[in-house]
């Protein structure tokens, strides 16, 4: 039976750091669902951004890209996934993600696997890229080639 993991996030925008986590997660799992969720604390993910991620992985049958609302734990169960994948860039990410992972395990029995950001990409943040882009700065070095 193939093992499926879910890589959830707002991915606004989807960066080279996210792309790196996807590549590395595929070394561990047969199938990866990139689940673009609504985050009440961030801007709504645009339809164009979702389509760009779908286009990026259009030729890889091991990857599914989908939008979702609600709890990630509910999506995990619905998709018969094994666990959640999260990228960790720094201590702040780790502290935040540990709390969420603890809740997902305690309440729902769902494991979270943390993948440390590659050193060359650990400074890449969607929030910073989004802010730079908002003010017309060239952010192409932070985005996968197809964006």
VEXDREN-2710 file (C-alpha; in Angstrom, 1 decimal):
% VEXDREN-2710
k/r/px/py/pz
1/UNK/0.0/0.0/0.0
2/UNK/1.5/3.4/-1.0
3/UNK/2.4/5.8/1.8
4/UNK/0.9/9.3/1.4
5/UNK/1.9/12.4/3.3
6/UNK/0.3/15.8/3.3
7/UNK/2.4/19.0/3.1
8/UNK/0.0/21.7/4.2
9/UNK/0.5/25.4/4.1
10/UNK/-0.8/28.7/2.6
11/UNK/2.2/28.7/0.2
12/UNK/1.6/32.4/-0.6
13/UNK/3.9/32.3/-2.6
14/UNK/5.3/28.8/-3.1
15/UNK/9.1/29.3/-2.8
16/UNK/12.2/27.4/-3.6
17/UNK/12.2/26.4/0.1
18/UNK/8.8/24.7/-0.3
19/UNK/10.0/23.1/-3.5
20/UNK/13.0/21.6/-1.7
21/UNK/10.8/20.2/1.0
22/UNK/8.6/18.5/-1.6
23/UNK/11.6/16.9/-3.3
24/UNK/12.9/15.6/0.0
25/UNK/9.5/14.4/1.2
26/UNK/9.2/12.3/-2.0
27/UNK/12.3/10.4/-0.9
28/UNK/10.3/9.2/2.1
29/UNK/6.8/8.8/0.6
30/UNK/5.2/7.4/-2.5
31/UNK/2.7/10.2/-2.8
32/UNK/2.6/13.7/-1.5
33/UNK/-0.4/16.0/-1.3
34/UNK/0.4/19.7/-1.3
35/UNK/-2.6/21.0/0.5
36/UNK/-3.1/24.7/0.2
37/UNK/-5.2/25.7/3.2
38/UNK/-7.0/28.8/4.3
39/UNK/-5.1/30.6/7.1
40/UNK/-7.1/33.2/8.9
41/UNK/-3.9/35.0/9.9
42/UNK/-2.6/35.4/6.3
43/UNK/-3.9/36.7/3.0
44/UNK/-6.2/34.4/1.1
45/UNK/-4.2/32.2/-1.3
46/UNK/-5.1/33.3/-4.9
47/UNK/-6.4/31.0/-7.5
48/UNK/-3.4/32.0/-9.7
49/UNK/-1.0/30.8/-6.9
50/UNK/-2.8/27.4/-6.6
51/UNK/-2.7/27.0/-10.4
52/UNK/1.0/27.9/-10.5
53/UNK/1.8/25.1/-8.0
54/UNK/-0.4/22.7/-10.0
55/UNK/1.5/23.6/-13.1
56/UNK/4.8/23.2/-11.4
57/UNK/4.0/19.5/-10.6
58/UNK/1.7/18.7/-13.6
59/UNK/4.0/16.0/-14.9
60/UNK/4.7/14.3/-11.6
61/UNK/2.1/11.6/-10.8
62/UNK/3.4/11.3/-7.2
63/UNK/2.2/14.8/-6.4
64/UNK/-1.4/16.0/-5.9
65/UNK/-2.1/19.7/-5.4
66/UNK/-5.4/20.7/-3.8
67/UNK/-7.0/23.5/-1.8
68/UNK/-8.8/22.8/1.4
69/UNK/-10.7/24.5/4.3
70/UNK/-10.9/23.3/7.8
71/UNK/-8.6/21.2/10.0
72/UNK/-5.6/19.6/8.5
73/UNK/-6.3/16.6/10.7
74/UNK/-9.6/16.1/9.0
75/UNK/-8.0/16.3/5.6
76/UNK/-5.4/13.7/6.7
77/UNK/-8.2/11.2/7.6
78/UNK/-10.2/12.0/4.4
79/UNK/-7.1/11.4/2.2
80/UNK/-5.9/8.3/4.1
81/UNK/-2.6/10.0/4.5
82/UNK/0.1/8.7/6.9
83/UNK/1.4/12.0/8.3
84/UNK/2.0/15.7/8.0
85/UNK/5.2/17.1/6.5
86/UNK/6.5/20.4/7.8
87/UNK/9.6/22.4/6.9
88/UNK/11.6/24.0/9.7
89/UNK/13.8/27.0/8.9
90/UNK/14.7/28.1/12.5
91/UNK/14.0/27.9/16.2
92/UNK/10.8/30.0/15.8
93/UNK/9.4/27.6/13.2
94/UNK/10.2/24.7/15.4
95/UNK/8.6/26.1/18.5
96/UNK/5.4/26.9/16.6
97/UNK/5.3/23.6/14.7
98/UNK/5.9/21.5/17.8
99/UNK/2.8/22.9/19.4
100/UNK/0.7/22.1/16.4
101/UNK/2.3/18.6/16.1
102/UNK/1.5/17.9/19.7
103/UNK/-2.2/18.7/19.2
104/UNK/-2.4/16.7/16.0
105/UNK/-0.8/13.7/17.8
106/UNK/-2.7/14.0/21.1
107/UNK/-6.1/14.7/19.7
108/UNK/-6.0/12.9/16.3
109/UNK/-3.2/10.3/16.5
110/UNK/-1.5/12.0/13.5
111/UNK/2.3/12.1/13.3
112/UNK/4.3/15.1/12.0
113/UNK/7.6/14.8/10.3
114/UNK/9.9/17.8/10.4
115/UNK/12.3/18.4/7.5
116/UNK/15.0/20.9/8.3
117/UNK/15.4/23.6/5.6
118/UNK/18.4/23.2/3.4
119/UNK/21.1/25.7/4.6
120/UNK/21.0/27.6/1.3
121/UNK/17.3/28.0/1.5
122/UNK/16.6/28.5/5.2
123/UNK/16.3/32.3/4.9
124/UNK/13.6/32.1/2.2
125/UNK/10.3/33.1/3.8
126/UNK/6.9/33.4/2.0
127/UNK/6.1/36.4/4.1
128/UNK/9.3/38.3/3.1
129/UNK/8.9/37.3/-0.5
130/UNK/5.3/38.4/-0.5
131/UNK/6.3/41.8/1.0
132/UNK/9.1/42.4/-1.4
133/UNK/6.8/41.5/-4.3
134/UNK/4.1/43.9/-3.0
135/UNK/6.6/46.7/-3.4
136/UNK/7.7/45.7/-6.9
137/UNK/11.0/44.0/-6.1
138/UNK/12.3/41.2/-8.1
139/UNK/11.8/38.0/-6.2
140/UNK/12.5/35.5/-8.9
141/UNK/15.6/34.1/-7.1
142/UNK/13.2/32.9/-4.3
143/UNK/10.7/31.2/-6.6
144/UNK/10.8/27.9/-8.5
145/UNK/11.6/28.3/-12.2
146/UNK/8.0/28.0/-13.5
147/UNK/6.6/30.9/-11.5
END
